[in-house]
Amino acid sequence: MKVVRVVAAVIRREDQVFATARGYGEFCGQWEFPGGKIEESETPQQALIREIKEELNVDIAVGECIDTIEYDYATFHLSMDCFWATIINGQLELKEAQAAKWLSKVDLDSVTWLPADILLIDKIKKVL
Ligand SMILES: Nc1nc2c([nH]c(=O)n2[C@H]2C[C@H](O)[C@@H](COP(=O)(O)OP(=O)(O)OP(=O)(O)O)O2)c(=O)[nH]1
């Protein structure tokens, strides 16, 4: 099966994390952490800084890796490196997402996550 390597940022502000709803495609309307595919020659951290600038127009500092999520979708295998991140410059703008929310621990179950993200949410809950 095709392997898609993705990187995602769990942007943190005090006890909240920033989630976005997909604005297009197969998973339109479902919630995720901003990020995208790692291009050849990029490190995961470089890919994450680039994607967040493209999608949200802010600069981030990339922190520790939370987990690498491995998940089989119907047509591909997802391998997703998930990092803590903080905004270091700029105001959030939604360039691609249809909606966004800052979620605290008790709000994490209130949105419909992409299937692969369920595995990550438990880890985030332990830290928030
Ligand atoms: N960014 C992101 N992608 C996720 C998450 N969970 C999850 O299953 N995915 C999947 C959905 C997509 O199949 C893939 C990410 O691809 P993408 O479409 O965002 O990447 P991209 O912007 O580089 O690609 P493209 O649309 O330009 O082709 O990973 C998540 O939390 N964040």
The ligand as an SDF file (V2000), in Angstrom:
LIG
                    3D

 32 34  0  0  0  0  0  0  0  0999 V2000
   -2.6020   17.7150    8.2580 N   0  0  0  0  0  0  0  0  0  0  0  0
   -3.1790   16.6350    8.7500 C   0  0  0  0  0  0  0  0  0  0  0  0
   -3.4530   15.5700    7.9540 N   0  0  0  0  0  0  0  0  0  0  0  0
   -4.0490   14.5140    8.5330 C   0  0  0  0  0  0  0  0  0  0  0  0
   -4.3880   14.4980    9.9100 C   0  0  0  0  0  0  0  0  0  0  0  0
   -4.9730   13.3040   10.1950 N   0  0  0  0  0  0  0  0  0  0  0  0
   -5.0390   12.6000    9.0460 C   0  0  0  0  0  0  0  0  0  0  0  0
   -5.5060   11.4880    8.8970 O   0  0  0  0  0  0  0  0  0  0  0  0
   -4.4560   13.3340    8.0160 N   0  0  0  0  0  0  0  0  0  0  0  0
   -4.3500   12.8750    6.6410 C   0  0  0  0  0  0  0  0  0  0  0  0
   -5.3320   13.5410    5.7130 C   0  0  0  0  0  0  0  0  0  0  0  0
   -4.5940   13.5610    4.3900 C   0  0  0  0  0  0  0  0  0  0  0  0
   -4.8300   12.3350    3.7290 O   0  0  0  0  0  0  0  0  0  0  0  0
   -3.1330   13.6500    4.7970 C   0  0  0  0  0  0  0  0  0  0  0  0
   -2.5850   15.0550    4.7490 C   0  0  0  0  0  0  0  0  0  0  0  0
   -2.5890   15.5130    3.4880 O   0  0  0  0  0  0  0  0  0  0  0  0
   -2.8500   17.0430    3.1030 P   0  0  0  0  0  0  0  0  0  0  0  0
   -3.7590   17.0360    1.9570 O   0  0  0  0  0  0  0  0  0  0  0  0
   -3.1870   17.8530    4.2960 O   0  0  0  0  0  0  0  0  0  0  0  0
   -1.4080   17.4440    2.7080 O   0  0  0  0  0  0  0  0  0  0  0  0
   -0.9140   18.5750    1.7500 P   0  0  0  0  0  0  0  0  0  0  0  0
   -1.5980   19.8480    2.1220 O   0  0  0  0  0  0  0  0  0  0  0  0
    0.5780   18.5020    1.7760 O   0  0  0  0  0  0  0  0  0  0  0  0
   -1.4070   17.9800    0.3690 O   0  0  0  0  0  0  0  0  0  0  0  0
   -2.1760   18.4450   -0.8920 P   0  0  0  0  0  0  0  0  0  0  0  0
   -3.5890   18.7350   -0.4440 O   0  0  0  0  0  0  0  0  0  0  0  0
   -1.4340   19.6200   -1.3940 O   0  0  0  0  0  0  0  0  0  0  0  0
   -2.0690   17.2080   -1.7240 O   0  0  0  0  0  0  0  0  0  0  0  0
   -3.0700   13.1830    6.1310 O   0  0  0  0  0  0  0  0  0  0  0  0
   -4.0840   15.6160   10.7230 C   0  0  0  0  0  0  0  0  0  0  0  0
   -4.3590   15.6860   11.9360 O   0  0  0  0  0  0  0  0  0  0  0  0
   -3.4900   16.6550   10.0940 N   0  0  0  0  0  0  0  0  0  0  0  0
  1  2  1  0
  2  3  2  0
  2 32  1  0
  3  4  1  0
  4  5  2  0
  4  9  1  0
  5  6  1  0
  5 30  1  0
  6  7  1  0
  7  8  2  0
  7  9  1  0
  9 10  1  0
 10 11  1  0
 10 29  1  0
 11 12  1  0
 12 13  1  0
 12 14  1  0
 14 15  1  0
 14 29  1  0
 15 16  1  0
 16 17  1  0
 17 18  2  0
 17 19  1  0
 17 20  1  0
 20 21  1  0
 21 22  2  0
 21 23  1  0
 21 24  1  0
 24 25  1  0
 25 26  2  0
 25 27  1  0
 25 28  1  0
 30 31  2  0
 30 32  1  0
M  END
$$$$
